[in-house]
Amino acid sequence: MWALGSVDSYPRGYRNPVILRVSADLPAAGDWDPAPVESFSTNAQSLTLSFTYTRGGAAGSFDWQLEVSPYAVIGNVPAGASEWVTQSLYTAGAVAAGADSQSLVQREYQTYTATGAALEDFVFGPIELAGTIERIRVTARESGNVGAPGLLQITGELR
């Protein structure tokens, strides 16, 4: 915790709240956002996301996926490495005496399904960043009624 009036020798590259998706319709045909908004997250310990969604038609839902980058700029990305890394889901394998265990890990995304036609909102997090992530972004797509994409806005709060 910094004392009031102290100077941070590693200044943040963000100001809360962080708008990670301006309120707009999701792309047509269930495509992922082609150019998600990115934000610096240097030295942030955690991220909490707030979503505001209005379905475009009956059975509206959307998918979202957090992507992080340990690199401040693309020029720092080593050859053969990805600039953006997708969140993952992990499940531990069964443990048996005298045998190795196999766990599973896969890339992950979440789906939110609207409960009605009115604007809906929810919060997700905090998500642990541990001060090691340089940049963040959230990509989204309509996954329910892809012929009638809903309206989505995403705000982040970094701590």
N, C-alpha and C positions, 0 to 999 in steps of 0.2 A: 504494500500500500504506500503510495506517495504522499508526502506531507504537503499541505496546502502551500503553494508558492514555490515548490521545488521544481527544478528543471529536469525534464526527462532527456537523458543523453541519446535516447533512441526514440525519436518522436513517432507518434502514430501517423499513419497515412490515411486516416479515416476520421469522420465526424459522425457521431450517432444522431439520429437514426440513419442507417445506411439503406438507401432505396436499391433493392436488388432486382426489382422488376416494376417498371412504371405501369400503372393501371392501363391495360389494353386487352383486346381479345387475344386468345391463344391462337397459334397458327392453325390454318385449315388442315383438314385431312389427318389430324393426329400427329403432325410433324413436331419434333422438338424445336424450341426456340432456336433460330439460326444464329443469333448473336446475343447471348445472355449478357446482362450487365455484370461487370466484375468490379470488385472493390478490394483495396488493400486491407489487410487484416494484421499487419505487422505488430507483434507483441501481444495480440489479443489472447486472452485465456479461454474465452468461450464465446459462442454465438447462439442467440435466440432468434428464431424466425417467426414472423407474423404474416399470415396469409389472409387475403380477402378475395373471395371467389363468388361470382354470380353465374350460375349455369346458363348456357345459351339455349338449352332445350331440355325436355324431359330426359332423365337418366344421365344428366351431365356429371362428369367427374374429370379430375385432372391428375396427372402424374408429375412428380417433381423429384429432382436429384441434385444433391449438393456435390459440387466439384471444388477441389482445393488445389492450390499450387504452392509448392515450397520455394518457388523461384520468384524473385521480385520483378524480373523482366525476362522476356523470351530469350534474350542473349545469354542468360545464365543456364539455360536448359542443356544438359549434356547430350551429345550425339546419341541417338537411339532411345532417348527418354521422352516421356509424355510431358507436355507443359501442364496439363490439367489431369488430376487424378480423381477418379470417381469413388464415392463412398462405398463401403463394403458391408456385407453381412457375414457373420461368422457363427458356425455351430461346432461345438466340440464333439469329437468322436467318442465312441464307447471305450472305456478303459478295461482291459483284461490283463491280469498278471502274466508276465512273461511274453507279452506281445506288444508291438508298436501300435499306436492308435492313428487313425486317419481322421483329420478334421476337415471341414469344408468351408471355403470362403468363396463368395461370388460378389460381383458388383450388385448394388442395390438401388432401387428407387421406391418411393412411396406413392400411394394412390389415395386421393380424397374424393369421396362421393357426396354430392350435395343431397341434403335431406328435403329440400323444397326449392321453390323458384326465387325466393328472396336472397339478398346478399347474405353470405355466411362468412364467418371468420374463425380462425383458430390459431393457437400458438404452438410451436414445436421447439423443444430444447429445454435447458441449454445443451449445446453440442460442445464437447471439449475440444479446444484447439491447442491448448498448452503453450501458447506463444511461439509455435514453430511453423505456422502457416503464414505465408506472405500475402496470398490473394485468395479470394473466395468468389464463387458465383453459383447461382441456382438456375438450372434449366428446367423448363416445364413444357407440357403438351396436354391437349385435350385428349382424354382417353375414353370417355363415356360416349357422348353423342358427338362424334367427330365431324358430322355434317353441320353442327351448330355449336361452334366453339364458345366456351364461356369467357368471361372477363376475369382476369387475375391480376392482383397486385401483391408484391412481396417486399416486406421490410425486415431488415436485420438490425439487431442490437448487439454490438461487440463489447465485451468486458475484459 
